[in-house]
Amino acid sequence: MSDILDLGVKDIRDGVAKGDFTAREVADAFNTAVAAASELNAFIVTTPDHATAAADAVDARREKGEDLGKMGGVPIGMKDLFATKGVQTTAASHILEGFTPQYESTVSQNLWDAGAGMLGKLNLDQFAMGSSNETSYFGNVSSPWKKDGTNAAMSPGGSSGGSSSAVSARIAPAATGTDTGGSIRQPAAFTGICGIKPTYGRCSRWGVVAFASSLDQAGPMARSVEDCAIMLEAMAGFDPKDSTSLEMDVPAWESGLDANLKGKKIGIPREYRMDGTDEEILKSWEQGKEWLRDAGAEIVDISLPHTKYALPAYYIVAPAEASSNLARYDGVRYGLRDLPDGAGLQDMYAATRAAGFGDEVKRRILIGTYVLSAGFYDAYYTQAQKIRTLISKDFSAAFGECDAILAPTTPTASFPLGENQDDPLAMYLNDVFAVPASLAGLPAMSVPAMLNADGLPLGLQIVGKPFDEQGVLNAGLAIQQRAGFEAKPEKWW
């Protein structure tokens, strides 16, 4: 069944519908692959029964001639930030270890309704806080890629590192991710896959463990632009349970895919030529411009003048919201409770949070609480929100001159696990190209472009106008067709 493992969402869905193979055969093949890939540590929990039950239901519908759904017969990985009924949901944190929701997140329910099955819950940075997948309570995720000539374990990116590793390693055809400041796009770039963060509000946040509520957005991660379009159609939609959900119809992104960019203008932000960006990243950016020209687009220079303030503003706004959101983990209602002998309520709160949260989560809670405190609120949080508004205005002005923006996804390729672990600032700088689109709530996608001299993938990022996922997907498709990226990691796990 190894050939099935090379198939993506579209090929599996269409193959099952045509009867080339059964959904059960697909589920069995991927369940076997997941079980054999424990060295990657991509999954926190595996759910082979869920995958086979969903597959059997799809096969039964096919026997009856019924509609199989947009994701019919496709088993996927579910980032362990989405609540799954009856299946442990931890956000990769000790404080939620053993928590089993009695409800299903809207996004996961939409996928099950579309005919998908669940292979398991994917590892991530704890509470989605991290850029390397080294902050998980359940251990580091390893990228399936290795730097040429070395055997060092490489970072799959974060926070959706389990998702990127599983999809790149061909142990899942696709996976859900969440993106607060690049957590879909950066890991997609590190592992040579595609990932799209839709416009803020496209996918419901109900049932997704919150990090920063004004930034968090779910999206698909898969091996092609087409597969991302299919999966995003299944995930998206208005949800009255989420007050930030967009009350808009879901466009037919798959059928609207068109790599002909004639008449489109692609903006190149001059502020994104930053010091410290890897030379090979800059070369891939130049190549991306040529590919888009070849697709018929006009390349224009644009300015996003407040870009340099985006990262510091993000690392005030996001921790501030995290400080508020994570206050609910107190040892009282669910999850871990650490109750020392003779302890009072305050002692229990302190002991539970000290034992349950990892260092990076504590760091961000402390930063967030500090910037929200009475003496510093105006100096930090208010200023950061003003910067966020200016960044949004920069994008609005730029989109008066262009239809989409091309930029690198990350300033470097993947790095060895442990390399930046003791330097939070170096880790945060990984998100420098991803954060601006998140602050503005814009759709943005990473598409693999090429391998660098070390044999590691490099990604290119397309940022689009609000609600214009179609434009982002189309530009991504134009790059995909011209890049012809077929590379996959050599199996070592």
C-alpha positions, 0 to 999 in steps of 0.5 A: 500500500506504499503507493497510497501513502504518496496520494494527496487529498484530491487523489484519495477522494477521487480514487475512492469515488471511482472505486480504484480503492476503498476508503478502508484500504486508505485508512489501513495504509495510513494507520500502519504508516502512523504506527511505524513512525513513532520516532517522529513523535508527530502524534500525541494520541493515535485513533486508528478506530476513528479512521477506519470507522469513518472509512467504513461509513464512506464505503457504505455510502458509495455502495448505496450511490450516495454523496461521499462528501468533499473529503470522502475517504481521506484520513487526516491528522488533527492538531491537538488544539482542536477539541475532539469528543471522547478523545484526549485534547491537551494543547501539548500541555501537562495542565490539560493532560487527560482532559477528554472533551464532551463536545467536538470543535466546529472545524473538526465536525465540519471535516467529519461531516465532509467524509474525513476520518481522524488518524490521531491528535498531532503534537504541537508547541505547548498552547501553540506557543513556539516556532520549533515544536520544542515546547511540547510537554510530550516531547519534541517533534522531529522533521522528516528532513535531514540536513545533507551530510548530518544526522541531526534532528531538525525542527519541523517548525511550530507551532503546527510541527506535528502537522507539518512533520506528518504530512511531509513524511507521508504518514497523513495526506493532510492535517489541520493547523492553526496560525496565530503568528505564522504557525501554519506557514512557517512549519509548512515552509520548513518541511516542503508542504503547503499551508494556508491561513485564511482570512480571520473569521473564515474558520470557526474558533469554537472548540479550539484551545485559545492562545490569542483570540484576535489572531488565532485562525485554523487552516489546512496543511497538505502537499499541494495547493489543490489539496489545501483548497479542498480541505479549506472548503470543508473546514470553513463556514459561518458558526453562530457559536463564534462571535468573530466568525464571518457570516459569508458563504464559503466560495468554491475555491477548488473549482475556482483554481486558475494559475493564469495571473494575466492582469494581476499585479503582485507586490514586492514589499521593499521592507522585507529585505531584512538583515540576517535573511539567508541569501538562498531565501532571497534567491528563492524570492527572486525566482518566485518573481520570475515564476509569477511573471511567467504566469502573466502577473506584473511585478510591482514594488510596494511599501509596508512602512511599519513592518519593522514594528510588527514583531514587537507589537505581536509579542505584546498583543499575543502574550497579553491575550494569552495571559487572559485566556490561560487564566482559566487553567486554575486546577478547579474545573478540569485538567491538572490539579496540584494540591499540596498538603494543607494548601489553600485556594491560592496555593493550589492555583500557584502550584497547579500553574507552576507544575502544569505550564512549560517555560515558554508558556510561563514566559508569555503569561508573565510578559502578557500580565506585565503589559496589561498591568496598570502602570504599563498598559498605555506604554505597551499594550495601547501602543501595540494596538496602534501599531497593529492599526497602522500595519493594517492601513499599510496593507490596505494602501498596498492593495490599492497598487497590487492584487497580492503580495509575494514574500519569503515565508521564513528568514532561514531554512529549518535548523537543528533542534536545540539550536535556538532553544536558549535564545527566545529572541532568535526563535521569535525572529523566525516569525518576522515575515509571517506576523504582519499578515496575522496582525492584519487578519489577511489570508496568507499561504506558504508554497514550497519553492526549492531545496537549498544547498543543504537539501532543506526546503524553502517556502514562498509566501503569498499574502492576499486581500481580505476574503481573497483566498482564491487569489492567494490559492491561484498565485500559489498554484502558479508557483507550484506549477513552475517550481515543480517541487517533487522532493520528499524526505528520505525515510529514516524513521 
